[in-house]
Amino acid sequence: MTTLTASAPPRAQKAARLTLGLLLLAMMLAAIAALSLAVGARPIPLETVWRALTAYDATATEHRIIWDLRLPRTVIGLLVGAALGLAGAVLQGATRNPLADPSILGIHAGASLAVVLGVAFFGMTQLSSYVWLAFLGAGGAMLVVYSVASLGREGATPVKLALAGAALSAVMFSVINGILLTSQRTLDEIRFWQVGSLAGRSMDILFQVTPFLIVGAVLALAVARLLDGLSMGDDVARALGQRIGISRALSGLAAVILAGASTAAAGPIAFVGLTVPHVARSITGPGYRWILPYSMLLAPILLLGADVLGRVISPPGEVQVGIVTALIGAPFFIALVRRKKLAAL
Amino acid sequence: MTAAIDTTGIIASRAHSASRRNRLAWALAAALAVTFALSMYLGDFPIPVSGIIQSLFSPLTGLANRSVDFIVLQVRLPRALLAIASGAAFGLSGIIFQTLLRNPLASPDIIGISRGASAAAVFVIIILGWTGLAVSLGAFAGAVLTALAIYFLAWRNGLTPYRVVLIGIGTDAVLIAAISYIFTRARINEVQQAMSWLVGSLNAARYTDLLVLAAAMAVLIPALIALLRSLDPMELGDDTARALGAPVEPARLGLMLVAVAFAAFATAAVGPVGFVAFVAGPLARALLKGAGRGFLHAALIGALVMLVSDLIAQHMLPATQLPVGVVTGACGAIFLLWLLITSGRSGRVN
């Protein structure tokens, strides 16, 4: 009895501390979003940004830049970032694999393959029609990778999942390359989408993917409790009365919706889903009820930050955000692999 | 008494393995010869067998038939020979990596060494505007640099297979990003030109490529045979091998260098043809069923896979010549699934 009451205050304290942390992150995110509206080939002072948002003047060029170019870009960055962070965290929890990420598990390759097939053989040229293809490809690839990895006695172990994902990605990329070689038109269509970029995406696409992103996010946050169960291992989860098959299926569904929709909107962006949950975990500790919201705020901070960075590092051009995140994320991934603890996987 | 029986048993089983090894090697060589003959014969321009034979020996006999000789000696022969040489080099590179790292997924095409060659090739084609043999040199440098990077990043009190493979996968991702970036900066024609290099193709096979690769292999194969001898004590475990005075670390490093060189020269000659290095080793082992290491067999299988795949790539679709890498990629997929499934069943991947 006494121990219970004694342990209650620290727990409440932790919750208060973590809630405060979330608020701080939200403020950081707002600041980066403001930066994303202001920074670019044509820098716009923050007061002008504010005026454009509150009192829009269609005759002012700067106001038009904000509304037509930078606002869609920023909002897509926010949503895609949040989706990638959540997807990565959910995948890592559901597979108990610290290396899980939409790109490692072949989801990106699947989405790319579907888009390439659509462009090459069905003449799809609108970014907006890529959404459905990317979804189809993401879901299919996830299903195949998971089934291949779970064949055999000990099921889908983390290393087997990562290897199956990487190997099947290699296969899918060789098919993609084959198609691109024979069709210059497809190559021209796809090469800008395939890098992963927030630029040039219209509000149309945003409206198309937003419902999916919302459904995916709600589902992901709803399975947080199930992920906590799964993270203790199948046997413990089962003993706690959890039906692990259903838990895995629901989390997998959330991850595919989120990764599919974000890939459709911004192209395959690697490493955000991989790195962010680790940063979140180092702040919050192991519980997914905190890891998920933290990932959801940290990832768009990283993504928008990378996007802003990409706009200024090589003037007059831009470096696409997918390249900046790869350059930030890959060293992180390598450091993670080098850590001794992982040897136990 | 028992010792005597054991010895005869071992001798008997050794003799048995040796004959199995030899039979398999001859069978593979025969299959390779048949495929080679087929690759001389098949094509849009029908040439009777007598014409092919006459052409092949025309440098000796002096009997020339200009149009037939051109097709046989300048188009089909260099292509087939390059397929055989590069396939053998890929196969050897793959089985060395797989043996040293004790992991079937550790082949150079899976862990990103070939991608390093691609990234370098794309860079020199699009940014520096190089062409021809210079591109191959660039690709070679890219493969070697990537291998070095993976080696140093994965080194931590020694190498463990899983770490090498995963670091390779991470490196691969960075190289993909680099390639995509260069592509967005280039004109579409340049991209197309670099693209055909990315998949790996024999469509532009030349004797210069063949000569460079053959010269490299003439140095590398004796080096490999010498190094393999020092591998024998290592079968007993590192500590025992060291106690027996075997230079374990130098031998391992040497083999790694040879494997990288095989992959790099082959990639420089024909591009990063995927999955040939990956399938050759495991296939050789599966066919040998424990009768030896199978380096020779992996080389033969690599050559055979390359030659057969190129025949399929040339003749499958009527109007288009697919790059060979597309065919090896698709075949590799099937093989890979089989490998993941069966290795899962026996309870281990690495």
Interface residues (C-beta under 8 A of the other chain):
Chain A: L99 S103 I104 V148 A149 L151 G152 R153 E154 T157 V159 K160 A162 L163 A164 A166 A167 L168 A170 V171 S174 V175 N177 G178 L180 L181 T182 Q184 L187 D188 R191 F192 Q194 V195 A270 F271 G317 V319 Q320 G322 I323 A326 L327 A330 F333 I334 V337 R338 K340 A343 L345
Chain B: L105 D109 I110 L153 A154 R156 T160 Y162 R163 V165 L166 I167 I169 G170 T171 D172 A173 V174 I176 A177 A178 S180 Y181 F183 T184 R185 I188 V191 Q192 M195 S196 L198 V199 G274 F275 T320 L322 P323 G325 V326 T328 G329 A330 G332 A333 L336 L337 L340 I341 S343 G344 R345 S346 G347 V349 N350
